[in-house]
């Protein structure tokens, strides 16, 4: 071990995981050669597919275990099914997924309303916490939003007036 | 049961959801006693991770009591109180066999680049997470580890991600005795990484951020130097000067895709999302490390592309090491460190918030309100038992 011209007594455990004979030590992979057997390992029992699961095109089928929450549905689901026809290597996979996520938000709000539940965006956004801890930040957020709405509104009013004249 | 319910970017609430089911013989159902909000949860909370579906429950940092087990679960019994690693790993695939438990190939149908992670979008497998009263835990023979007697639950919950990820960040740095290590990001992971660098014999540890209260916290908790990049003009120039003009031996990116500090990266990565997040911290890490140095990445990025100076990686002969933490591999050693008092995970916790107030909890963490470092959510069922 090299001598370091400093005193580290105040740091409990200093150097305890340093292996001087093995510097630099970064034991990242316990190499057993298992990956040379490719995909032919002894697979766990396969989970039954009870809901629609979208699968990466970069694997032959489902993983042995998978999540089953929020299966694809609605317009966002159509986009997600399209996305999963393309590999993880393609923007055609990721960009439709981002778009689907945004559409899903609208569908979620609609679903709430259809169940008779009016979402409370102020509570869901935790604005109460901002008001409690940093009211100036909340005021700024509100002003920014109002400015954006005002700018958009002004633009359309101006455009309407121009087309009328 | 009560669970966090994602409704869209910056919108979450606590809702009643169905009790989870055993869906595979190796599943367990765990009653959550503590769960955390992770810095990487903010990426999905902010809508930056593709295939994050409305109605899902986040939370990959949690501990809890086993309530139910599948027919093939032999290593756990009902009533065990367990640490659940954030990565879902089968223990049988080629990667798990080689202790790459964060890269399991049998836990995520939706993507091959990432293994299954609790409550982290369908890109990470489509599992509900632990910000709930109950959660389904697949491969219960493999990941969950019984909490040692006497261990504080607040320490235990941080062993699911924060401590292993911080430790692995330092480990991947290949720190040699006396090395100078620069950690970008004074969030919980960066603070823990800075602390762990000492265990590997670092001679100097520097942490860089622009949130003053976090820098102050890091300076005390991690016993390191802490600097505000807003006050230094060019952080790379500053770090070169601070390291005798050669650069740091090791740089750690503990920020990931929501870094600030560079307008072009912020606009293209965080606002327009034409790259997979803002890569400012990684950019600085590559340019601040010495020739032949090591850049260790634990910050989370999206699945597409990022703008980084890859030419400098080549010209400087930099080694880049990165991975999701292999929690199961690291847990035995980290439990020793906690029990010996070398690491004090619960010292990171600044906020304990009821699950019912999950929307406020996310906002406090996301906006860095009330000097927040780390937030723990406590479900009603746990509160009943532990209050």
Boltz contact constraints between the chains, C-beta under 6 A:
constraints:
  - contact:
      token1: [A, 1]
      token2: [B, 177]
      max_distance: 6.0
  - contact:
      token1: [A, 2]
      token2: [B, 177]
      max_distance: 6.0
  - contact:
      token1: [A, 2]
      token2: [B, 178]
      max_distance: 6.0
  - contact:
      token1: [A, 4]
      token2: [B, 178]
      max_distance: 6.0
  - contact:
      token1: [A, 4]
      token2: [B, 203]
      max_distance: 6.0
  - contact:
      token1: [A, 11]
      token2: [B, 198]
      max_distance: 6.0
  - contact:
      token1: [A, 11]
      token2: [B, 223]
      max_distance: 6.0
  - contact:
      token1: [A, 12]
      token2: [B, 342]
      max_distance: 6.0
  - contact:
      token1: [A, 13]
      token2: [B, 199]
      max_distance: 6.0
  - contact:
      token1: [A, 13]
      token2: [B, 342]
      max_distance: 6.0
  - contact:
      token1: [A, 14]
      token2: [B, 198]
      max_distance: 6.0
  - contact:
      token1: [A, 15]
      token2: [B, 201]
      max_distance: 6.0
  - contact:
      token1: [A, 16]
      token2: [B, 199]
      max_distance: 6.0
  - contact:
      token1: [A, 17]
      token2: [B, 199]
      max_distance: 6.0
  - contact:
      token1: [A, 17]
      token2: [B, 200]
      max_distance: 6.0
  - contact:
      token1: [A, 18]
      token2: [B, 177]
      max_distance: 6.0
  - contact:
      token1: [A, 18]
      token2: [B, 200]
      max_distance: 6.0
  - contact:
      token1: [A, 18]
      token2: [B, 201]
      max_distance: 6.0
  - contact:
      token1: [A, 23]
      token2: [B, 176]
      max_distance: 6.0
  - contact:
      token1: [A, 24]
      token2: [B, 174]
      max_distance: 6.0
  - contact:
      token1: [A, 24]
      token2: [B, 176]
      max_distance: 6.0
  - contact:
      token1: [A, 26]
      token2: [B, 171]
      max_distance: 6.0
  - contact:
      token1: [A, 26]
      token2: [B, 172]
      max_distance: 6.0
  - contact:
      token1: [A, 26]
      token2: [B, 174]
      max_distance: 6.0
  - contact:
      token1: [A, 29]
      token2: [B, 98]
      max_distance: 6.0
  - contact:
      token1: [A, 30]
      token2: [B, 98]
      max_distance: 6.0
  - contact:
      token1: [A, 30]
      token2: [B, 99]
      max_distance: 6.0
  - contact:
      token1: [A, 32]
      token2: [B, 97]
      max_distance: 6.0
  - contact:
      token1: [A, 32]
      token2: [B, 98]
      max_distance: 6.0
  - contact:
      token1: [A, 34]
      token2: [B, 94]
      max_distance: 6.0
  - contact:
      token1: [A, 34]
      token2: [B, 97]
      max_distance: 6.0
  - contact:
      token1: [A, 34]
      token2: [B, 98]
      max_distance: 6.0
  - contact:
      token1: [A, 35]
      token2: [B, 94]
      max_distance: 6.0
  - contact:
      token1: [A, 41]
      token2: [B, 92]
      max_distance: 6.0
  - contact:
      token1: [A, 41]
      token2: [B, 93]
      max_distance: 6.0
  - contact:
      token1: [A, 41]
      token2: [B, 94]
      max_distance: 6.0
  - contact:
      token1: [A, 42]
      token2: [B, 92]
      max_distance: 6.0
  - contact:
      token1: [A, 44]
      token2: [B, 90]
      max_distance: 6.0
  - contact:
      token1: [A, 44]
      token2: [B, 92]
      max_distance: 6.0
  - contact:
      token1: [A, 44]
      token2: [B, 106]
      max_distance: 6.0
  - contact:
      token1: [A, 45]
      token2: [B, 25]
      max_distance: 6.0
  - contact:
      token1: [A, 47]
      token2: [B, 23]
      max_distance: 6.0
  - contact:
      token1: [A, 47]
      token2: [B, 24]
      max_distance: 6.0
  - contact:
      token1: [A, 53]
      token2: [B, 109]
      max_distance: 6.0
  - contact:
      token1: [A, 55]
      token2: [B, 109]
      max_distance: 6.0
  - contact:
      token1: [A, 56]
      token2: [B, 110]
      max_distance: 6.0
  - contact:
      token1: [A, 56]
      token2: [B, 111]
      max_distance: 6.0
  - contact:
      token1: [A, 56]
      token2: [B, 112]
      max_distance: 6.0
  - contact:
      token1: [A, 58]
      token2: [B, 112]
      max_distance: 6.0
  - contact:
      token1: [A, 59]
      token2: [B, 112]
      max_distance: 6.0
  - contact:
      token1: [A, 62]
      token2: [B, 109]
      max_distance: 6.0
  - contact:
      token1: [A, 63]
      token2: [B, 106]
      max_distance: 6.0
  - contact:
      token1: [A, 63]
      token2: [B, 107]
      max_distance: 6.0
  - contact:
      token1: [A, 63]
      token2: [B, 108]
      max_distance: 6.0
  - contact:
      token1: [A, 63]
      token2: [B, 109]
      max_distance: 6.0
  - contact:
      token1: [A, 64]
      token2: [B, 106]
      max_distance: 6.0
  - contact:
      token1: [A, 65]
      token2: [B, 24]
      max_distance: 6.0
  - contact:
      token1: [A, 65]
      token2: [B, 107]
      max_distance: 6.0
  - contact:
      token1: [A, 65]
      token2: [B, 138]
      max_distance: 6.0
  - contact:
      token1: [A, 66]
      token2: [B, 109]
      max_distance: 6.0
  - contact:
      token1: [A, 67]
      token2: [B, 125]
      max_distance: 6.0
  - contact:
      token1: [A, 67]
      token2: [B, 126]
      max_distance: 6.0
  - contact:
      token1: [A, 67]
      token2: [B, 127]
      max_distance: 6.0
  - contact:
      token1: [A, 69]
      token2: [B, 56]
      max_distance: 6.0
  - contact:
      token1: [A, 69]
      token2: [B, 126]
      max_distance: 6.0
  - contact:
      token1: [A, 69]
      token2: [B, 128]
      max_distance: 6.0
  - contact:
      token1: [A, 70]
      token2: [B, 53]
      max_distance: 6.0
  - contact:
      token1: [A, 70]
      token2: [B, 55]
      max_distance: 6.0
  - contact:
      token1: [A, 70]
      token2: [B, 56]
      max_distance: 6.0
  - contact:
      token1: [A, 88]
      token2: [B, 111]
      max_distance: 6.0
  - contact:
      token1: [A, 88]
      token2: [B, 113]
      max_distance: 6.0
  - contact:
      token1: [A, 94]
      token2: [B, 50]
      max_distance: 6.0
  - contact:
      token1: [A, 94]
      token2: [B, 303]
      max_distance: 6.0
  - contact:
      token1: [A, 94]
      token2: [B, 304]
      max_distance: 6.0
  - contact:
      token1: [A, 97]
      token2: [B, 50]
      max_distance: 6.0
  - contact:
      token1: [A, 97]
      token2: [B, 51]
      max_distance: 6.0
  - contact:
      token1: [A, 98]
      token2: [B, 50]
      max_distance: 6.0
  - contact:
      token1: [A, 101]
      token2: [B, 52]
      max_distance: 6.0
  - contact:
      token1: [A, 104]
      token2: [B, 53]
      max_distance: 6.0
  - contact:
      token1: [A, 104]
      token2: [B, 54]
      max_distance: 6.0
  - contact:
      token1: [A, 105]
      token2: [B, 8]
      max_distance: 6.0
  - contact:
      token1: [A, 105]
      token2: [B, 54]
      max_distance: 6.0
  - contact:
      token1: [A, 108]
      token2: [B, 7]
      max_distance: 6.0
  - contact:
      token1: [A, 108]
      token2: [B, 54]
      max_distance: 6.0
  - contact:
      token1: [A, 123]
      token2: [B, 359]
      max_distance: 6.0
  - contact:
      token1: [A, 124]
      token2: [B, 7]
      max_distance: 6.0
  - contact:
      token1: [A, 124]
      token2: [B, 11]
      max_distance: 6.0
  - contact:
      token1: [A, 124]
      token2: [B, 13]
      max_distance: 6.0
  - contact:
      token1: [A, 124]
      token2: [B, 359]
      max_distance: 6.0
  - contact:
      token1: [A, 125]
      token2: [B, 10]
      max_distance: 6.0
  - contact:
      token1: [A, 125]
      token2: [B, 11]
      max_distance: 6.0
  - contact:
      token1: [A, 126]
      token2: [B, 359]
      max_distance: 6.0
  - contact:
      token1: [A, 126]
      token2: [B, 360]
      max_distance: 6.0
  - contact:
      token1: [A, 126]
      token2: [B, 362]
      max_distance: 6.0
  - contact:
      token1: [A, 126]
      token2: [B, 363]
      max_distance: 6.0
  - contact:
      token1: [A, 129]
      token2: [B, 360]
      max_distance: 6.0
  - contact:
      token1: [A, 129]
      token2: [B, 363]
      max_distance: 6.0
  - contact:
      token1: [A, 129]
      token2: [B, 364]
      max_distance: 6.0
  - contact:
      token1: [A, 133]
      token2: [B, 369]
      max_distance: 6.0
  - contact:
      token1: [A, 133]
      token2: [B, 370]
      max_distance: 6.0
  - contact:
      token1: [A, 134]
      token2: [B, 369]
      max_distance: 6.0
